[in-house]
Amino acid sequence: MLPRQTSAILASSLALATGLLVGPARAGAPKDAQAENALAEALEVDFLETKFDKAEQRLRGAIDTCGDTGCTPALKAKLYAALGSVLAGGKKQLEDAREVFVQALMVDKAVQLNPDIASTEVKFAFEQAQKQLKLDKPPKPEKPPESLPEKKPGKPKAMQCIDDNECNSGFACVGGECVERAADVPKPEQKSRKNWLTLSFAPDVSVVSGSDVCTRENQDGMHFVCVRQDGSRYLGKPTIGNADNIRTGPALSTLRVLLTYERVVAQNVGLGARIGFAFGGATDGGASFLPLHLEGRVSYSIGKRPYDGKGVRPFFFVSGGLAQVDTKVEVQVLEDVAACGPVQGGNCTKNSGDRKEPQKQTLAAYKQAGQGFAGGGFGLAYMPVAGFAMNLGIRASATFPVATFVLAPEAGLSLGF
């Protein structure tokens, strides 16, 4: 048996050794207490009072205070998890929250979310972090919360949509938002509208000129019809070289209402046929006017699938057909002195044609262009919704066999089916 003094010394040594081994394990890391206080303040005060910026600042400060070795890994992971919850659930920054959750899981793979603040957004960002690190995780929801679509690096997409065309490749329009499409589900083909009907209005503007246009010779040779104010044909004898002239320039001609059918025969190419009615031509004084408009045309539209979807569709076209263009211009005539005879009350006393004419009068001179035409033009079709378009365009053409240059601006509405 050991002496009593020796036994006391051994007992004291054993107690000291036990204290040295157990004491540090219970004390934890040196910055744990400070970090735990910051964690409690951030979640129990700042977060509940919706002071999310302050909560974020407090948690980031605690993480910096922990450094690499100041806190236990479990506590440091909790700080990261709390920060991610503030970013996702409070500030709605899902992508930043995912990055912070990745850091939490890298510190401690067993870290869990605080159930008191684990909203749908927080869970979604946490699951994305688990997926990135290829950790076991619950099944991914079909899509992010409706109010907070997933931010996917490298794949910007429309947050709201009407159809799949507004979403990038690999995404589909579901519930008015672009969400990721399953890899094995092909994107549905958009309905292609091959047939288009267009109702349009087109005034003709032609360039006319002439001298002594109301003489009988020029009415026949230059295809003019001169009409008196009472609607009868003028057959008098105007003074040559005195008035009775039309200066070269543009003048409003006939007006047209047109119905067009166009068939899309290739992605950018359409073949069309037009029928219409023209009015404003020369019908008085025994003149004849063809109001029928018949036209064939070939168009080319710029863009990928330009006839489908929405947006602006520029197009060019060439056309030709049957259409008469009459242009009305007022001219003044002075009756020839010899043919007129003595003037009484402003009227001639002799018949200068089929009757006695006023010495001076204003006539309506119609230039009647040829009934055939050929030309081309360009335009824009604006489609606010698929299958409906508002059109503006202009056509330049030449008539034959009576040559006249004609510009025809037009506006119309189209339906595709």
C-alpha positions in Angstrom: 0.0 0.0 0.0 1.3 3.5 -1.0 1.9 6.1 1.7 -0.9 8.6 2.2 1.2 11.5 0.9 2.1 9.7 -2.3 -1.6 8.8 -3.0 -2.6 12.5 -2.6 0.0 13.5 -5.1 -1.2 11.0 -7.7 -4.8 12.0 -7.3 -3.9 15.7 -7.8 -1.9 14.8 -11.0 -4.8 12.8 -12.4 -7.3 15.6 -11.8 -5.0 18.1 -13.5 -4.6 15.9 -16.5 -8.3 15.3 -16.8 -9.0 19.1 -16.6 -6.5 19.8 -19.3 -8.1 17.2 -21.7 -11.7 17.9 -21.0 -11.6 21.7 -20.5 -10.8 22.7 -24.1 -13.4 20.4 -25.6 -16.1 22.1 -23.5 -14.8 25.6 -24.1 -15.1 25.4 -27.9 -13.3 27.8 -30.4 -12.4 31.2 -29.0 -14.8 33.2 -31.2 -17.9 30.9 -30.8 -19.6 32.9 -28.2 -19.4 36.2 -30.1 -20.5 34.5 -33.3 -23.5 32.9 -31.6 -24.6 36.2 -30.2 -24.4 37.8 -33.7 -26.4 34.8 -35.1 -29.1 35.2 -32.5 -29.4 39.0 -33.0 -29.5 38.7 -36.8 -32.3 36.0 -36.9 -34.3 36.8 -33.8 -34.2 40.7 -34.1 -33.1 42.0 -37.4 -34.8 39.3 -39.6 -38.1 39.4 -37.7 -38.1 43.2 -38.0 -37.5 42.9 -41.7 -34.2 44.7 -41.4 -32.6 42.4 -44.0 -29.7 44.7 -44.8 -28.7 44.9 -41.2 -29.1 41.1 -40.7 -26.8 40.5 -43.7 -24.2 43.0 -42.4 -24.3 41.4 -38.9 -23.8 37.9 -40.3 -21.0 38.8 -42.7 -19.3 40.6 -39.8 -19.6 37.4 -37.7 -18.2 35.3 -40.5 -15.2 37.6 -40.9 -14.6 37.6 -37.2 -14.5 33.7 -37.2 -11.9 33.7 -39.9 -10.4 30.4 -40.6 -10.0 29.0 -37.1 -11.9 31.4 -34.8 -15.1 29.3 -34.8 -16.0 25.7 -34.9 -16.9 24.4 -38.4 -20.5 23.7 -37.4 -21.1 27.2 -36.1 -19.4 28.8 -39.1 -21.6 26.7 -41.4 -24.7 27.9 -39.5 -23.6 31.5 -40.0 -23.4 30.9 -43.8 -26.7 29.1 -43.8 -28.4 32.0 -42.0 -26.9 34.5 -44.4 -28.2 32.5 -47.4 -31.6 32.4 -45.8 -31.6 36.2 -45.4 -30.6 36.7 -49.0 -33.2 34.2 -50.4 -36.1 34.7 -48.0 -35.6 38.4 -47.2 -33.9 40.1 -50.1 -35.1 37.6 -52.8 -31.6 37.3 -54.2 -31.7 33.6 -55.1 -28.5 33.4 -57.1 -26.4 35.1 -54.3 -28.1 32.9 -51.7 -27.2 29.7 -53.7 -23.5 30.8 -53.7 -23.6 31.4 -49.9 -25.2 28.0 -49.3 -22.4 26.3 -51.4 -19.9 27.9 -48.9 -22.0 26.6 -45.9 -22.0 23.0 -47.3 -18.3 23.1 -48.1 -17.6 24.0 -44.4 -20.1 21.4 -43.0 -22.0 19.0 -45.3 -24.4 18.2 -42.5 -25.5 21.8 -42.1 -29.3 22.2 -42.0 -31.7 25.2 -42.6 -33.3 27.0 -39.7 -36.9 25.7 -40.0 -38.3 29.0 -38.6 -37.1 31.0 -41.7 -37.0 28.2 -44.3 -39.4 29.7 -46.9 -40.0 28.2 -50.4 -37.3 30.5 -51.8 -34.8 29.5 -49.2 -35.4 25.8 -49.8 -35.1 26.3 -53.5 -31.7 28.1 -53.3 -30.4 25.5 -50.8 -31.4 22.6 -53.1 -29.6 24.3 -56.0 -26.4 24.5 -53.9 -26.7 20.8 -53.0 -27.2 20.1 -56.7 -24.0 22.0 -57.6 -22.0 20.1 -55.0 -23.7 16.8 -56.1 -24.9 16.1 -52.6 -28.0 14.0 -51.7 -31.0 16.3 -51.7 -34.8 16.1 -52.0 -36.3 16.1 -55.5 -36.0 19.4 -57.4 -39.4 21.2 -57.8 -40.7 21.4 -61.4 -40.0 25.1 -61.5 -38.9 28.0 -59.2 -41.5 29.9 -57.3 -43.8 31.7 -59.7 -42.9 35.1 -58.2 -39.1 34.4 -58.3 -37.9 32.5 -61.4 -34.5 30.9 -61.2 -31.6 33.0 -62.3 -29.4 30.7 -64.4 -25.9 31.9 -65.3 -25.2 32.1 -69.0 -28.8 31.6 -70.0 -30.7 35.0 -69.8 -34.4 34.6 -70.5 -37.6 36.6 -70.4 -39.1 36.6 -66.9 -42.6 36.9 -68.4 -43.9 35.5 -71.7 -47.0 34.9 -73.8 -45.7 31.9 -75.8 -42.6 29.8 -76.1 -41.1 32.1 -78.8 -40.3 34.7 -76.1 -38.2 32.2 -74.1 -34.6 31.2 -74.9 -33.7 27.7 -76.2 -34.2 25.1 -73.5 -37.0 27.1 -71.8 -40.8 26.9 -72.2 -43.6 29.4 -71.3 -45.5 28.0 -68.3 -47.9 30.1 -66.4 -46.8 33.3 -68.1 -43.1 32.7 -67.2 -40.1 31.1 -68.9 -39.0 28.0 -67.0 -36.5 25.3 -67.9 -37.8 22.6 -70.2 -37.1 19.0 -69.5 -34.3 17.7 -71.8 -36.4 15.0 -73.4 -39.4 17.3 -74.3 -38.9 18.9 -77.7 -40.0 22.4 -78.3 -43.4 22.4 -80.1 -43.4 23.8 -83.6 -45.1 27.2 -83.9 -48.2 27.3 -86.1 -47.2 28.4 -89.5 -49.6 30.7 -91.3 -49.3 30.1 -95.0 -52.3 32.1 -96.2 -52.8 35.8 -95.8 -55.7 38.1 -96.8 -55.1 41.9 -97.0 -57.6 44.7 -97.4 -55.9 47.9 -98.4 -56.4 51.4 -99.7 -54.1 52.9 -102.3 -54.2 56.4 -103.9 -52.3 56.8 -107.2 -50.0 59.8 -107.6 -48.7 60.3 -111.2 -46.4 62.7 -113.0 -48.1 64.5 -115.9 -47.2 67.4 -118.2 -48.3 68.8 -121.5 -48.8 71.9 -123.7 -52.0 72.8 -125.6 -53.5 69.7 -124.1 -57.1 70.6 -125.0 -56.7 70.9 -128.7 -58.4 68.2 -130.6 -55.1 66.8 -131.9 -53.6 66.5 -128.5 -56.7 65.1 -126.8 -56.4 62.3 -129.3 -52.6 62.0 -129.6 -51.6 62.6 -126.0 -54.6 60.8 -124.5 -56.2 63.8 -122.7 -59.9 64.3 -122.2 -61.0 67.9 -121.6 -64.4 68.4 -120.0 -66.4 71.5 -119.5 -68.0 72.4 -116.2 -71.3 71.0 -117.3 -69.7 67.6 -117.9 -69.7 67.8 -121.7 -66.6 67.1 -123.8 -64.7 70.3 -125.0 -64.3 70.3 -128.8 -63.5 74.0 -129.3 -60.4 75.7 -130.7 -58.1 77.1 -128.0 -55.5 79.7 -128.8 -52.2 77.9 -129.4 -49.4 78.8 -126.9 -51.7 80.8 -124.6 -52.5 78.9 -121.4 -54.0 75.3 -121.9 -50.8 73.9 -120.4 -49.9 71.5 -117.6 -46.6 72.0 -115.8 -44.6 68.8 -115.1 -45.2 67.6 -111.5 -47.1 65.1 -109.4 -50.8 65.1 -109.2 -53.4 63.0 -107.3 -54.9 60.4 -109.6 -57.3 57.5 -109.2 -58.1 55.9 -105.8 -58.2 52.2 -105.2 -59.6 49.7 -102.7 -57.8 46.3 -103.0 -58.2 42.8 -101.7 -55.0 40.6 -101.8 -54.6 36.9 -101.3 -51.0 35.8 -100.6 -49.7 32.3 -100.3 -46.4 31.7 -98.5 -44.5 29.3 -100.8 -41.2 29.4 -99.0 -40.0 30.7 -95.6 -39.5 34.2 -97.0 -41.3 34.2 -100.3 -45.0 34.8 -101.0 -47.0 34.7 -104.2 -50.1 37.0 -104.3 -53.1 38.0 -106.5 -55.0 41.2 -106.2 -58.5 42.3 -107.3 -59.8 45.8 -106.6 -61.9 48.7 -107.7 -60.6 52.2 -108.8 -62.6 55.4 -108.7 -62.0 59.0 -109.7 -61.4 58.3 -113.4 -62.7 60.2 -116.4 -66.3 59.2 -117.1 -67.8 62.5 -118.4 -67.7 63.8 -122.0 -68.1 60.3 -123.4 -64.8 59.1 -121.9 -64.3 55.5 -121.0 -62.6 54.3 -117.7 -61.8 50.8 -116.6 -62.4 50.6 -112.8 -61.2 47.0 -112.5 -57.8 46.3 -110.9 -56.1 42.9 -111.5 -52.6 42.3 -110.2 -50.1 39.5 -109.7 -47.1 39.9 -107.3 -44.1 38.2 -105.8 -42.9 39.3 -102.4 -39.8 38.6 -100.3 -39.9 39.2 -96.5 -36.8 39.7 -94.4 -36.2 37.6 -91.2 -36.4 34.1 -89.9 -40.0 32.8 -90.2 -41.1 36.3 -90.9 -44.8 35.4 -91.3 -45.0 33.7 -87.9 -45.1 35.2 -84.4 -45.0 38.9 -83.7 -42.9 42.0 -84.6 -42.0 44.0 -87.7 -41.7 42.3 -91.1 -40.0 44.3 -93.8 -40.7 43.1 -97.3 -40.0 43.9 -101.0 -42.2 43.0 -104.0 -42.5 43.1 -107.8 -45.9 43.3 -109.5 -47.7 43.8 -112.7 -51.2 43.7 -114.1 -54.2 45.5 -115.4 -55.2 49.0 -114.0 -56.1 52.3 -115.6 -54.7 55.5 -114.0 -56.5 58.8 -114.8 -55.2 62.1 -113.6 -57.3 65.2 -113.4 -55.7 68.6 -113.7 -57.5 72.0 -114.3 -56.4 74.1 -117.2 -57.6 77.4 -118.6 -58.2 78.0 -122.3 -58.6 81.1 -124.4 -60.7 80.6 -127.5 -59.1 81.4 -130.8 -60.0 84.9 -132.0 -60.8 83.9 -135.5 -62.8 80.9 -134.5 -64.6 82.8 -131.7 -65.7 85.9 -133.7 -66.8 89.1 -132.0 -67.3 88.6 -128.2 -70.6 89.5 -126.6 -71.0 89.2 -122.8 -67.8 87.2 -122.6 -69.1 84.6 -125.1 -68.1 83.9 -128.7 -70.5 84.7 -131.5 -69.3 81.9 -133.7 -69.2 78.1 -133.2 -65.6 77.2 -132.7 -66.5 73.5 -132.4 -69.8 71.9 -131.7 -71.1 75.1 -130.1 -70.3 78.7 -129.2 -67.7 78.7 -126.3 -67.0 81.3 -123.7 -64.0 83.4 -124.6 -62.2 82.1 -121.4 -63.0 79.1 -119.4 -61.5 76.5 -117.0 -61.6 72.9 -118.1 -60.9 69.6 -116.3 -58.2 67.9 -118.3 -57.8 64.1 -117.6 -54.6 62.4 -118.6 -55.6 58.7 -119.3 -52.6 56.4 -118.8 -52.3 52.9 -120.3 -54.2 50.1 -118.8 -51.2 47.8 -118.2 -48.6 48.4 -115.6 -45.4 46.9 -114.1 -43.3 47.9 -111.1 -42.2 47.1 -107.6 -41.9 48.5 -104.1 -41.3 47.8 -100.4 -43.2 48.1 -97.1 -43.4 47.1 -93.5 -45.9 44.8 -91.8 -46.3 45.2 -88.0 -47.7 42.1 -86.3 -48.9 43.0 -82.7 -50.2 39.5 -82.3 -49.6 36.3 -84.4 -51.8 36.1 -87.4 -52.7 39.9 -87.7 -50.7 42.6 -89.4 -50.9 46.3 -90.1 -49.2 47.2 -93.4 -47.7 50.3 -94.9 -46.0 50.3 -98.4 -45.3 52.1 -101.6 -45.3 50.9 -105.2 -43.6 52.6 -108.1 -44.8 51.6 -111.6 -44.9 52.6 -115.2 -48.0 52.2 -117.3 -48.2 51.1 -120.9 -48.9 51.5 -123.8 -49.5 55.1 -122.7 -46.4 55.7 -120.5 -46.9 57.4 -117.2 -44.9 57.1 -114.0 -47.1 56.3 -111.0 -46.4 56.2 -107.2 -49.0 54.4 -105.1 -48.7 54.5 -101.3 -50.9 52.0 -99.6 -52.1 51.1 -96.1 -53.9 47.9 -95.1 -54.8 45.2 -92.6 -53.9 41.5 -92.9 -55.2 38.3 -91.4 -53.1 35.0 -91.6 -54.4 31.5 -91.4 
